[in-house]
Amino acid sequence: MENEIIPLNIVMTYPVRWSRYKIFRDYIQNFFDSVGPHEWKKRFGYNFENGKLCMWVEHTVFSYEWLLHIGASTKTGDMKKKNAGYFGEGFKIASLCALRDFRWNIVMSSGNWKLEVMKLQQDIDSTKVDVLAYDVQSRKSLDESRLELYPVTSEDYQEFLTALNSFYYDGNPLLGEKIWEGEKGAEVVQAFGEVCTQISPEGAVKVLEKMRRYWNSVTGKKIDVGSWAPVIRTLIDRITRSGEAVRSFREKYPFLLYLPPVQSVREKNRRSEAYTWLRQQETPYVTVQVSFEMMGYPSLEEECEKNGGFVQDSNPDPNENRYMEIVEEVVKEIYSDFFRIDGGDMPERKVIANDQASYHGMASLKKRKPPLINERGLKLRNIVCQIYLKKTVFRKTGFYDALATYIHEFCHSFGGDASQSFSFALTLAIEILMENHTVLQKYKERWECV
């Protein structure tokens, strides 16, 4: 195998952000899944020296081709084959974040090859963009798989050790003395659940407190004997048999919000809006499974609505109309071709009337069939029917706030928040705005005179 540069279909601006902990944990997970907890202490090794962190497993190799494709993972392969197993999907995203966000060098090797993660410039729609890539090289074959990361700080290394201790293996300092081990863990859950049906409400409170990490667990399928969700429901049922037990629990944990199941598109949109509101709160809310409703806790959506977190819309008043007209004129002047504003048609103006609303701006969309193509070759997939701006932007110092929010919402012409097409279009829209900064001054002066 000769030296080869292989680009991946992942742009460096892909909208995913992983913490150092999550990156380390995913890398470790690859190795952990390949050998399992019983071989872990014997076959996994790591060291940290001079800013370089290395981790490896012995007697395990795999093909680098598993690291090339989104959706590929040796988890789906034949587990009887002697390969490293379990390397694939997560490695790509972890490496993207490690390289882009933390500027780490990443070198992976196994058997007779090694690769270095890099970025490579390519053309998309006649625009140069950076994509994730591998520089793959051959080497003398070794019976191991190894990952090297550098430069890694001492603080980063402590985060790695924290991630390492989140796995179950002999010798993990967090586990303490082993008192029982077995292959049939699901039976333990079942037995524990049966015990919980017989304990007192006061005892159920104590057990439920110890099981806090499972408060938000849900059953993943119709029959799920390995899930702790039914155990949590049983404990709550026991607690509700005593008003005093419920009162004491709610007094100690006043900020729990249960999550009812969501089915419809409307319910999913409300959940997303409620989560946005939740992230803005100083109150230490904790989301839990729906069984907590039995103890009188509100749902996330109920608490959001109670505190005015959902958007309450209204039509703009005359003053707000003048502000929005200025923003629209900016968009028509510098984005006419970008958004294909034919004939000057603009989205309907709407105002987010409540200060507590979680959203700063919002757009209502309708699928465009067929899509339009703008002057840069990008597809406008949606018709933006309405654009909402929060009433707090309509102030003399709010010009740039209002304009940036309006452009963000108009970019949903190209796709949804999580889509690559939206992210790419928004990046270009910001570049266009910066190129026209001198044009903005006259509109800013008009805004300040409203």
GUKOL-533143 format. One record per residue (C-alpha): residue number from 1; x, y, z. Coordinates in steps of 0.25 Angstrom, whole numbers, always signed. Example, Ala and Ser with C-alpha at 12.3 -4.5 7.8 and 13.67 -1.06 7.14 Angstrom:
# GUKOL-533143
<node nr="1" c1="+49" c2="-18" c3="+31"/>
<node nr="2" c1="+55" c2="-4" c3="+29"/>
***
This chain:
# GUKOL-533143
<node nr="1" c1="+0" c2="+0" c3="+0"/>
<node nr="2" c1="+6" c2="+13" c3="-4"/>
<node nr="3" c1="+4" c2="+27" c3="+3"/>
<node nr="4" c1="-11" c2="+31" c3="+0"/>
<node nr="5" c1="-19" c2="+44" c3="+3"/>
<node nr="6" c1="-34" c2="+39" c3="+5"/>
<node nr="7" c1="-44" c2="+50" c3="+7"/>
<node nr="8" c1="-57" c2="+47" c3="+15"/>
<node nr="9" c1="-71" c2="+52" c3="+12"/>
<node nr="10" c1="-71" c2="+61" c3="+25"/>
<node nr="11" c1="-69" c2="+76" c3="+24"/>
<node nr="12" c1="-61" c2="+82" c3="+35"/>
<node nr="13" c1="-73" c2="+91" c3="+38"/>
<node nr="14" c1="-82" c2="+79" c3="+41"/>
<node nr="15" c1="-90" c2="+85" c3="+53"/>
<node nr="16" c1="-86" c2="+75" c3="+64"/>
<node nr="17" c1="-79" c2="+79" c3="+76"/>
<node nr="18" c1="-73" c2="+69" c3="+86"/>
<node nr="19" c1="-66" c2="+72" c3="+99"/>
<node nr="20" c1="-52" c2="+66" c3="+102"/>
<node nr="21" c1="-59" c2="+56" c3="+111"/>
<node nr="22" c1="-68" c2="+51" c3="+100"/>
<node nr="23" c1="-57" c2="+50" c3="+90"/>
<node nr="24" c1="-48" c2="+42" c3="+100"/>
<node nr="25" c1="-60" c2="+33" c3="+104"/>
<node nr="26" c1="-63" c2="+30" c3="+89"/>
<node nr="27" c1="-49" c2="+26" c3="+86"/>
<node nr="28" c1="-48" c2="+18" c3="+98"/>
<node nr="29" c1="-61" c2="+11" c3="+95"/>
<node nr="30" c1="-55" c2="+6" c3="+81"/>
<node nr="31" c1="-44" c2="-1" c3="+89"/>
<node nr="32" c1="-53" c2="-6" c3="+100"/>
<node nr="33" c1="-63" c2="-12" c3="+91"/>
<node nr="34" c1="-52" c2="-19" c3="+83"/>
<node nr="35" c1="-47" c2="-27" c3="+95"/>
<node nr="36" c1="-58" c2="-27" c3="+106"/>
<node nr="37" c1="-57" c2="-24" c3="+121"/>
<node nr="38" c1="-51" c2="-38" c3="+124"/>
<node nr="39" c1="-39" c2="-36" c3="+115"/>
<node nr="40" c1="-38" c2="-21" c3="+117"/>
<node nr="41" c1="-28" c2="-20" c3="+128"/>
<node nr="42" c1="-19" c2="-30" c3="+121"/>
<node nr="43" c1="-19" c2="-25" c3="+107"/>
<node nr="44" c1="-22" c2="-10" c3="+108"/>
<node nr="45" c1="-11" c2="+0" c3="+111"/>
<node nr="46" c1="-8" c2="+15" c3="+111"/>
<node nr="47" c1="+2" c2="+25" c3="+114"/>
<node nr="48" c1="+4" c2="+40" c3="+115"/>
<node nr="49" c1="+17" c2="+46" c3="+113"/>
<node nr="50" c1="+22" c2="+59" c3="+107"/>
<node nr="51" c1="+9" c2="+64" c3="+103"/>
<node nr="52" c1="+6" c2="+51" c3="+95"/>
<node nr="53" c1="-6" c2="+42" c3="+100"/>
<node nr="54" c1="-5" c2="+27" c3="+94"/>
<node nr="55" c1="-15" c2="+16" c3="+96"/>
<node nr="56" c1="-15" c2="+2" c3="+90"/>
<node nr="57" c1="-20" c2="-12" c3="+90"/>
<node nr="58" c1="-11" c2="-24" c3="+87"/>
<node nr="59" c1="-14" c2="-36" c3="+78"/>
<node nr="60" c1="-25" c2="-28" c3="+71"/>
<node nr="61" c1="-25" c2="-22" c3="+57"/>
<node nr="62" c1="-35" c2="-17" c3="+47"/>
<node nr="63" c1="-35" c2="-11" c3="+33"/>
<node nr="64" c1="-35" c2="+4" c3="+32"/>
<node nr="65" c1="-46" c2="+4" c3="+22"/>
<node nr="66" c1="-56" c2="+3" c3="+33"/>
<node nr="67" c1="-52" c2="+17" c3="+37"/>
<node nr="68" c1="-55" c2="+23" c3="+23"/>
<node nr="69" c1="-71" c2="+22" c3="+22"/>
<node nr="70" c1="-82" c2="+29" c3="+30"/>
<node nr="71" c1="-91" c2="+18" c3="+35"/>
<node nr="72" c1="-79" c2="+7" c3="+34"/>
<node nr="73" c1="-75" c2="+0" c3="+47"/>
<node nr="74" c1="-70" c2="-14" c3="+50"/>
<node nr="75" c1="-81" c2="-15" c3="+60"/>
<node nr="76" c1="-89" c2="-20" c3="+48"/>
<node nr="77" c1="-79" c2="-30" c3="+43"/>
<node nr="78" c1="-77" c2="-44" c3="+47"/>
<node nr="79" c1="-73" c2="-44" c3="+61"/>
<node nr="80" c1="-66" c2="-58" c3="+60"/>
<node nr="81" c1="-55" c2="-51" c3="+51"/>
<node nr="82" c1="-43" c2="-47" c3="+58"/>
<node nr="83" c1="-43" c2="-32" c3="+56"/>
<node nr="84" c1="-42" c2="-20" c3="+65"/>
<node nr="85" c1="-57" c2="-19" c3="+64"/>
<node nr="86" c1="-66" c2="-7" c3="+67"/>
<node nr="87" c1="-57" c2="+3" c3="+60"/>
<node nr="88" c1="-65" c2="+12" c3="+51"/>
<node nr="89" c1="-75" c2="+23" c3="+52"/>
<node nr="90" c1="-72" c2="+29" c3="+65"/>
<node nr="91" c1="-57" c2="+30" c3="+61"/>
<node nr="92" c1="-60" c2="+39" c3="+50"/>
<node nr="93" c1="-68" c2="+49" c3="+58"/>
<node nr="94" c1="-59" c2="+49" c3="+70"/>
<node nr="95" c1="-47" c2="+51" c3="+61"/>
<node nr="96" c1="-54" c2="+63" c3="+54"/>
<node nr="97" c1="-56" c2="+70" c3="+67"/>
<node nr="98" c1="-42" c2="+66" c3="+73"/>
<node nr="99" c1="-36" c2="+72" c3="+60"/>
<node nr="100" c1="-45" c2="+84" c3="+58"/>
<node nr="101" c1="-48" c2="+89" c3="+72"/>
<node nr="102" c1="-36" c2="+85" c3="+80"/>
<node nr="103" c1="-25" c2="+85" c3="+70"/>
<node nr="104" c1="-20" c2="+71" c3="+73"/>
<node nr="105" c1="-12" c2="+62" c3="+64"/>
<node nr="106" c1="-19" c2="+49" c3="+62"/>
<node nr="107" c1="-11" c2="+36" c3="+58"/>
<node nr="108" c1="-18" c2="+23" c3="+57"/>
<node nr="109" c1="-10" c2="+10" c3="+53"/>
<node nr="110" c1="-14" c2="-5" c3="+53"/>
<node nr="111" c1="-7" c2="-17" c3="+46"/>
<node nr="112" c1="+1" c2="-12" c3="+34"/>
<node nr="113" c1="-4" c2="+2" c3="+33"/>
<node nr="114" c1="-5" c2="+15" c3="+40"/>
<node nr="115" c1="-13" c2="+28" c3="+37"/>
<node nr="116" c1="-12" c2="+43" c3="+41"/>
<node nr="117" c1="-25" c2="+51" c3="+42"/>
<node nr="118" c1="-25" c2="+63" c3="+34"/>
<node nr="119" c1="-33" c2="+74" c3="+27"/>
<node nr="120" c1="-33" c2="+75" c3="+11"/>
<node nr="121" c1="-39" c2="+86" c3="+3"/>
<node nr="122" c1="-49" c2="+82" c3="-8"/>
<node nr="123" c1="-59" c2="+89" c3="-17"/>
<node nr="124" c1="-74" c2="+88" c3="-14"/>
<node nr="125" c1="-83" c2="+97" c3="-23"/>
<node nr="126" c1="-71" c2="+104" c3="-28"/>
<node nr="127" c1="-68" c2="+108" c3="-14"/>
<node nr="128" c1="-55" c2="+103" c3="-6"/>
<node nr="129" c1="-58" c2="+96" c3="+7"/>
<node nr="130" c1="-50" c2="+88" c3="+16"/>
<node nr="131" c1="-53" c2="+73" c3="+18"/>
<node nr="132" c1="-48" c2="+63" c3="+28"/>
<node nr="133" c1="-38" c2="+54" c3="+21"/>
<node nr="134" c1="-28" c2="+43" c3="+25"/>
<node nr="135" c1="-13" c2="+42" c3="+21"/>
<node nr="136" c1="-12" c2="+26" c3="+20"/>
<node nr="137" c1="+2" c2="+20" c3="+20"/>
<node nr="138" c1="+8" c2="+6" c3="+20"/>
<node nr="139" c1="+17" c2="+1" c3="+32"/>
<node nr="140" c1="+23" c2="-12" c3="+37"/>
<node nr="141" c1="+12" c2="-20" c3="+42"/>
<node nr="142" c1="+9" c2="-21" c3="+57"/>
<node nr="143" c1="-1" c2="-29" c3="+65"/>
<node nr="144" c1="-8" c2="-17" c3="+71"/>
<node nr="145" c1="-17" c2="-5" c3="+69"/>
<node nr="146" c1="-12" c2="+8" c3="+74"/>
<node nr="147" c1="-17" c2="+23" c3="+75"/>
<node nr="148" c1="-8" c2="+35" c3="+78"/>
<node nr="149" c1="-13" c2="+49" c3="+81"/>
<node nr="150" c1="-4" c2="+61" c3="+83"/>
<node nr="151" c1="-2" c2="+72" c3="+88"/>
<node nr="152" c1="-10" c2="+68" c3="+100"/>
<node nr="153" c1="-9" c2="+76" c3="+113"/>
<node nr="154" c1="-9" c2="+71" c3="+127"/>
<node nr="155" c1="-23" c2="+76" c3="+129"/>
<node nr="156" c1="-27" c2="+68" c3="+116"/>
<node nr="157" c1="-21" c2="+55" c3="+122"/>
<node nr="158" c1="-29" c2="+56" c3="+135"/>
<node nr="159" c1="-41" c2="+57" c3="+126"/>
<node nr="160" c1="-37" c2="+44" c3="+119"/>
<node nr="161" c1="-35" c2="+37" c3="+133"/>
<node nr="162" c1="-49" c2="+42" c3="+136"/>
<node nr="163" c1="-54" c2="+36" c3="+123"/>
<node nr="164" c1="-46" c2="+23" c3="+126"/>
<node nr="165" c1="-53" c2="+21" c3="+139"/>
<node nr="166" c1="-67" c2="+22" c3="+133"/>
<node nr="167" c1="-65" c2="+8" c3="+128"/>
<node nr="168" c1="-67" c2="-5" c3="+135"/>
<node nr="169" c1="-54" c2="-13" c3="+136"/>
<node nr="170" c1="-46" c2="-21" c3="+147"/>
<node nr="171" c1="-37" c2="-11" c3="+154"/>
<node nr="172" c1="-46" c2="+2" c3="+152"/>
<node nr="173" c1="-44" c2="+10" c3="+165"/>
<node nr="174" c1="-58" c2="+14" c3="+165"/>
<node nr="175" c1="-64" c2="+0" c3="+166"/>
<node nr="176" c1="-59" c2="-3" c3="+180"/>
<node nr="177" c1="-59" c2="-18" c3="+185"/>
<node nr="178" c1="-65" c2="-28" c3="+176"/>
<node nr="179" c1="-77" c2="-35" c3="+183"/>
<node nr="180" c1="-84" c2="-42" c3="+171"/>
<node nr="181" c1="-82" c2="-43" c3="+156"/>
<node nr="182" c1="-90" c2="-51" c3="+146"/>
<node nr="183" c1="-93" c2="-52" c3="+131"/>
<node nr="184" c1="-109" c2="-50" c3="+133"/>
<node nr="185" c1="-110" c2="-36" c3="+137"/>
<node nr="186" c1="-124" c2="-35" c3="+132"/>
<node nr="187" c1="-128" c2="-45" c3="+143"/>
<node nr="188" c1="-123" c2="-36" c3="+153"/>
<node nr="189" c1="-132" c2="-25" c3="+148"/>
<node nr="190" c1="-144" c2="-34" c3="+149"/>
<node nr="191" c1="-140" c2="-39" c3="+163"/>
<node nr="192" c1="-138" c2="-25" c3="+168"/>
<node nr="193" c1="-151" c2="-21" c3="+162"/>
<node nr="194" c1="-159" c2="-32" c3="+169"/>
<node nr="195" c1="-152" c2="-27" c3="+183"/>
<node nr="196" c1="-157" c2="-13" c3="+180"/>
<node nr="197" c1="-172" c2="-17" c3="+179"/>
<node nr="198" c1="-171" c2="-21" c3="+194"/>
<node nr="199" c1="-163" c2="-10" c3="+201"/>
<node nr="200" c1="-170" c2="+1" c3="+209"/>
<node nr="201" c1="-172" c2="+15" c3="+203"/>
<node nr="202" c1="-161" c2="+21" c3="+212"/>
<node nr="203" c1="-152" c2="+10" c3="+207"/>
<node nr="204" c1="-155" c2="+13" c3="+193"/>
<node nr="205" c1="-152" c2="+27" c3="+195"/>
<node nr="206" c1="-138" c2="+23" c3="+199"/>
<node nr="207" c1="-136" c2="+13" c3="+188"/>
<node nr="208" c1="-141" c2="+23" c3="+177"/>
<node nr="209" c1="-131" c2="+33" c3="+182"/>
<node nr="210" c1="-120" c2="+23" c3="+181"/>
<node nr="211" c1="-124" c2="+21" c3="+166"/>
<node nr="212" c1="-124" c2="+35" c3="+162"/>
<node nr="213" c1="-116" c2="+32" c3="+149"/>
<node nr="214" c1="-128" c2="+24" c3="+144"/>
<node nr="215" c1="-139" c2="+34" c3="+147"/>
<node nr="216" c1="-139" c2="+38" c3="+132"/>
<node nr="217" c1="-138" c2="+23" c3="+127"/>
<node nr="218" c1="-149" c2="+19" c3="+117"/>
<node nr="219" c1="-153" c2="+5" c3="+112"/>
<node nr="220" c1="-147" c2="+4" c3="+98"/>
<node nr="221" c1="-156" c2="-7" c3="+93"/>
<node nr="222" c1="-169" c2="-14" c3="+96"/>
<node nr="223" c1="-162" c2="-25" c3="+104"/>
<node nr="224" c1="-149" c2="-20" c3="+110"/>
<node nr="225" c1="-145" c2="-28" c3="+122"/>
<node nr="226" c1="-132" c2="-21" c3="+124"/>
<node nr="227" c1="-137" c2="-7" c3="+126"/>
<node nr="228" c1="-138" c2="+0" c3="+139"/>
<node nr="229" c1="-150" c2="+8" c3="+135"/>
<node nr="230" c1="-160" c2="-2" c3="+140"/>
<node nr="231" c1="-153" c2="-2" c3="+154"/>
<node nr="232" c1="-154" c2="+13" c3="+155"/>
<node nr="233" c1="-169" c2="+12" c3="+152"/>
<node nr="234" c1="-170" c2="+2" c3="+163"/>
<node nr="235" c1="-163" c2="+10" c3="+173"/>
<node nr="236" c1="-171" c2="+22" c3="+170"/>
<node nr="237" c1="-184" c2="+14" c3="+171"/>
<node nr="238" c1="-179" c2="+9" c3="+185"/>
<node nr="239" c1="-176" c2="+24" c3="+189"/>
<node nr="240" c1="-190" c2="+29" c3="+185"/>
<node nr="241" c1="-196" c2="+20" c3="+195"/>
<node nr="242" c1="-192" c2="+30" c3="+205"/>
<node nr="243" c1="-195" c2="+44" c3="+205"/>
<node nr="244" c1="-184" c2="+47" c3="+214"/>
<node nr="245" c1="-174" c2="+40" c3="+206"/>
<node nr="246" c1="-178" c2="+48" c3="+193"/>
<node nr="247" c1="-177" c2="+61" c3="+201"/>
<node nr="248" c1="-163" c2="+58" c3="+207"/>
<node nr="249" c1="-158" c2="+54" c3="+193"/>
<node nr="250" c1="-164" c2="+66" c3="+186"/>
<node nr="251" c1="-158" c2="+75" c3="+197"/>
<node nr="252" c1="-145" c2="+70" c3="+195"/>
<node nr="253" c1="-146" c2="+69" c3="+179"/>
<node nr="254" c1="-154" c2="+81" c3="+175"/>
<node nr="255" c1="-150" c2="+83" c3="+161"/>
<node nr="256" c1="-153" c2="+70" c3="+154"/>
<node nr="257" c1="-160" c2="+71" c3="+140"/>
<node nr="258" c1="-165" c2="+58" c3="+134"/>
<node nr="259" c1="-164" c2="+56" c3="+119"/>
<node nr="260" c1="-177" c2="+50" c3="+113"/>
<node nr="261" c1="-175" c2="+42" c3="+100"/>
<node nr="262" c1="-176" c2="+50" c3="+87"/>
<node nr="263" c1="-183" c2="+45" c3="+75"/>
<node nr="264" c1="-188" c2="+56" c3="+65"/>
<node nr="265" c1="-179" c2="+67" c3="+58"/>
<node nr="266" c1="-186" c2="+77" c3="+66"/>
<node nr="267" c1="-182" c2="+70" c3="+79"/>
<node nr="268" c1="-167" c2="+69" c3="+75"/>
<node nr="269" c1="-167" c2="+84" c3="+71"/>
<node nr="270" c1="-172" c2="+87" c3="+85"/>
<node nr="271" c1="-162" c2="+78" c3="+92"/>
<node nr="272" c1="-151" c2="+85" c3="+84"/>
<node nr="273" c1="-156" c2="+99" c3="+88"/>
<node nr="274" c1="-157" c2="+94" c3="+102"/>
<node nr="275" c1="-143" c2="+89" c3="+103"/>
<node nr="276" c1="-138" c2="+102" c3="+97"/>
<node nr="277" c1="-145" c2="+109" c3="+108"/>
<node nr="278" c1="-140" c2="+100" c3="+119"/>
<node nr="279" c1="-125" c2="+102" c3="+114"/>
<node nr="280" c1="-128" c2="+117" c3="+117"/>
<node nr="281" c1="-133" c2="+115" c3="+132"/>
<node nr="282" c1="-124" c2="+117" c3="+144"/>
<node nr="283" c1="-134" c2="+108" c3="+152"/>
<node nr="284" c1="-127" c2="+94" c3="+153"/>
<node nr="285" c1="-138" c2="+86" c3="+146"/>
<node nr="286" c1="-136" c2="+71" c3="+144"/>
<node nr="287" c1="-143" c2="+64" c3="+133"/>
<node nr="288" c1="-149" c2="+50" c3="+137"/>
<node nr="289" c1="-157" c2="+39" c3="+132"/>
<node nr="290" c1="-173" c2="+40" c3="+131"/>
<node nr="291" c1="-175" c2="+32" c3="+144"/>
<node nr="292" c1="-172" c2="+44" c3="+152"/>
<node nr="293" c1="-185" c2="+50" c3="+148"/>
<node nr="294" c1="-191" c2="+40" c3="+158"/>
<node nr="295" c1="-184" c2="+49" c3="+169"/>
<node nr="296" c1="-190" c2="+62" c3="+164"/>
<node nr="297" c1="-178" c2="+67" c3="+156"/>
<node nr="298" c1="-181" c2="+75" c3="+144"/>
<node nr="299" c1="-177" c2="+72" c3="+130"/>
<node nr="300" c1="-166" c2="+80" c3="+123"/>
<node nr="301" c1="-176" c2="+86" c3="+114"/>
<node nr="302" c1="-185" c2="+90" c3="+125"/>
<node nr="303" c1="-174" c2="+97" c3="+132"/>
<node nr="304" c1="-170" c2="+104" c3="+120"/>
<node nr="305" c1="-184" c2="+109" c3="+117"/>
<node nr="306" c1="-186" c2="+113" c3="+131"/>
<node nr="307" c1="-174" c2="+122" c3="+130"/>
<node nr="308" c1="-177" c2="+128" c3="+117"/>
<node nr="309" c1="-166" c2="+120" c3="+109"/>
<node nr="310" c1="-174" c2="+116" c3="+97"/>
<node nr="311" c1="-175" c2="+126" c3="+86"/>
<node nr="312" c1="-188" c2="+135" c3="+87"/>
<node nr="313" c1="-188" c2="+142" c3="+73"/>
<node nr="314" c1="-195" c2="+155" c3="+69"/>
<node nr="315" c1="-195" c2="+164" c3="+57"/>
<node nr="316" c1="-186" c2="+175" c3="+57"/>
<node nr="317" c1="-191" c2="+189" c3="+62"/>
<node nr="318" c1="-188" c2="+201" c3="+53"/>
<node nr="319" c1="-174" c2="+204" c3="+59"/>
<node nr="320" c1="-170" c2="+189" c3="+58"/>
<node nr="321" c1="-174" c2="+189" c3="+44"/>
<node nr="322" c1="-165" c2="+201" c3="+41"/>
<node nr="323" c1="-153" c2="+194" c3="+47"/>
<node nr="324" c1="-156" c2="+181" c3="+39"/>
<node nr="325" c1="-158" c2="+189" c3="+26"/>
<node nr="326" c1="-144" c2="+194" c3="+28"/>
<node nr="327" c1="-138" c2="+179" c3="+30"/>
<node nr="328" c1="-146" c2="+175" c3="+18"/>
<node nr="329" c1="-140" c2="+186" c3="+9"/>
<node nr="330" c1="-126" c2="+181" c3="+14"/>
<node nr="331" c1="-129" c2="+167" c3="+10"/>
<node nr="332" c1="-135" c2="+171" c3="-4"/>
<node nr="333" c1="-123" c2="+180" c3="-7"/>
<node nr="334" c1="-112" c2="+170" c3="-4"/>
<node nr="335" c1="-119" c2="+156" c3="-4"/>
<node nr="336" c1="-128" c2="+157" c3="-16"/>
<node nr="337" c1="-121" c2="+146" c3="-24"/>
<node nr="338" c1="-117" c2="+138" c3="-12"/>
<node nr="339" c1="-131" c2="+136" c3="-7"/>
<node nr="340" c1="-137" c2="+137" c3="-21"/>
<node nr="341" c1="-147" c2="+149" c3="-16"/>
<node nr="342" c1="-154" c2="+149" c3="-30"/>
<node nr="343" c1="-164" c2="+161" c3="-31"/>
<node nr="344" c1="-160" c2="+166" c3="-17"/>
<node nr="345" c1="-169" c2="+156" c3="-10"/>
<node nr="346" c1="-165" c2="+155" c3="+5"/>
<node nr="347" c1="-169" c2="+146" c3="+17"/>
<node nr="348" c1="-181" c2="+151" c3="+25"/>
<node nr="349" c1="-176" c2="+159" c3="+37"/>
<node nr="350" c1="-179" c2="+153" c3="+51"/>
<node nr="351" c1="-175" c2="+157" c3="+65"/>
<node nr="352" c1="-171" c2="+148" c3="+77"/>
<node nr="353" c1="-179" c2="+156" c3="+87"/>
<node nr="354" c1="-175" c2="+150" c3="+100"/>
<node nr="355" c1="-161" c2="+153" c3="+107"/>
<node nr="356" c1="-159" c2="+139" c3="+113"/>
<node nr="357" c1="-161" c2="+132" c3="+100"/>
<node nr="358" c1="-149" c2="+123" c3="+97"/>
<node nr="359" c1="-147" c2="+126" c3="+82"/>
<node nr="360" c1="-141" c2="+139" c3="+78"/>
<node nr="361" c1="-146" c2="+137" c3="+64"/>
<node nr="362" c1="-155" c2="+127" c3="+57"/>
<node nr="363" c1="-159" c2="+123" c3="+42"/>
<node nr="364" c1="-171" c2="+115" c3="+37"/>
<node nr="365" c1="-168" c2="+107" c3="+25"/>
<node nr="366" c1="-174" c2="+100" c3="+13"/>
<node nr="367" c1="-167" c2="+90" c3="+4"/>
<node nr="368" c1="-164" c2="+96" c3="-9"/>
<node nr="369" c1="-167" c2="+87" c3="-21"/>
<node nr="370" c1="-158" c2="+86" c3="-29"/>
<node nr="371" c1="-146" c2="+93" c3="-22"/>
<node nr="372" c1="-141" c2="+106" c3="-28"/>
<node nr="373" c1="-126" c2="+108" c3="-31"/>
<node nr="374" c1="-119" c2="+121" c3="-27"/>
<node nr="375" c1="-108" c2="+128" c3="-34"/>
<node nr="376" c1="-98" c2="+120" c3="-25"/>
<node nr="377" c1="-104" c2="+107" c3="-29"/>
<node nr="378" c1="-110" c2="+104" c3="-16"/>
<node nr="379" c1="-124" c2="+98" c3="-15"/>
<node nr="380" c1="-135" c2="+106" c3="-8"/>
<node nr="381" c1="-143" c2="+94" c3="-3"/>
<node nr="382" c1="-154" c2="+102" c3="+6"/>
<node nr="383" c1="-163" c2="+114" c3="+4"/>
<node nr="384" c1="-161" c2="+123" c3="+16"/>
<node nr="385" c1="-176" c2="+127" c3="+19"/>
<node nr="386" c1="-174" c2="+135" c3="+31"/>
<node nr="387" c1="-162" c2="+141" c3="+39"/>
<node nr="388" c1="-164" c2="+144" c3="+54"/>
<node nr="389" c1="-155" c2="+154" c3="+61"/>
<node nr="390" c1="-155" c2="+155" c3="+77"/>
<node nr="391" c1="-161" c2="+169" c3="+81"/>
<node nr="392" c1="-148" c2="+172" c3="+89"/>
<node nr="393" c1="-140" c2="+174" c3="+76"/>
<node nr="394" c1="-149" c2="+186" c3="+72"/>
<node nr="395" c1="-141" c2="+197" c3="+80"/>
<node nr="396" c1="-131" c2="+207" c3="+75"/>
<node nr="397" c1="-119" c2="+198" c3="+77"/>
<node nr="398" c1="-125" c2="+186" c3="+72"/>
<node nr="399" c1="-122" c2="+187" c3="+57"/>
<node nr="400" c1="-111" c2="+177" c3="+56"/>
<node nr="401" c1="-118" c2="+167" c3="+65"/>
<node nr="402" c1="-131" c2="+168" c3="+57"/>
<node nr="403" c1="-124" c2="+167" c3="+43"/>
<node nr="404" c1="-115" c2="+155" c3="+48"/>
<node nr="405" c1="-128" c2="+148" c3="+53"/>
<node nr="406" c1="-136" c2="+151" c3="+40"/>
<node nr="407" c1="-125" c2="+145" c3="+31"/>
<node nr="408" c1="-123" c2="+133" c3="+40"/>
<node nr="409" c1="-138" c2="+130" c3="+39"/>
<node nr="410" c1="-138" c2="+133" c3="+24"/>
<node nr="411" c1="-127" c2="+123" c3="+22"/>
<node nr="412" c1="-137" c2="+112" c3="+25"/>
<node nr="413" c1="-140" c2="+113" c3="+11"/>
<node nr="414" c1="-129" c2="+104" c3="+9"/>
<node nr="415" c1="-132" c2="+93" c3="+20"/>
<node nr="416" c1="-134" c2="+91" c3="+35"/>
<node nr="417" c1="-126" c2="+95" c3="+46"/>
<node nr="418" c1="-118" c2="+82" c3="+47"/>
<node nr="419" c1="-116" c2="+80" c3="+32"/>
<node nr="420" c1="-102" c2="+82" c3="+25"/>
<node nr="421" c1="-109" c2="+91" c3="+14"/>
<node nr="422" c1="-114" c2="+101" c3="+24"/>
<node nr="423" c1="-101" c2="+102" c3="+31"/>
<node nr="424" c1="-94" c2="+104" c3="+18"/>
<node nr="425" c1="-104" c2="+114" c3="+13"/>
<node nr="426" c1="-103" c2="+122" c3="+26"/>
<node nr="427" c1="-88" c2="+123" c3="+26"/>
<node nr="428" c1="-89" c2="+128" c3="+12"/>
<node nr="429" c1="-100" c2="+138" c3="+16"/>
<node nr="430" c1="-91" c2="+143" c3="+27"/>
<node nr="431" c1="-79" c2="+145" c3="+17"/>
<node nr="432" c1="-89" c2="+153" c3="+8"/>
<node nr="433" c1="-93" c2="+162" c3="+20"/>
<node nr="434" c1="-78" c2="+165" c3="+23"/>
<node nr="435" c1="-75" c2="+168" c3="+9"/>
<node nr="436" c1="-86" c2="+179" c3="+9"/>
<node nr="437" c1="-83" c2="+185" c3="+22"/>
<node nr="438" c1="-83" c2="+199" c3="+16"/>
<node nr="439" c1="-97" c2="+197" c3="+11"/>
<node nr="440" c1="-102" c2="+194" c3="+24"/>
<node nr="441" c1="-98" c2="+208" c3="+30"/>
<node nr="442" c1="-110" c2="+216" c3="+23"/>
<node nr="443" c1="-120" c2="+205" c3="+28"/>
<node nr="444" c1="-114" c2="+206" c3="+42"/>
<node nr="445" c1="-116" c2="+221" c3="+42"/>
<node nr="446" c1="-131" c2="+220" c3="+37"/>
<node nr="447" c1="-133" c2="+209" c3="+48"/>
<node nr="448" c1="-128" c2="+219" c3="+59"/>
<node nr="449" c1="-138" c2="+229" c3="+54"/>
<node nr="450" c1="-150" c2="+221" c3="+55"/>
***
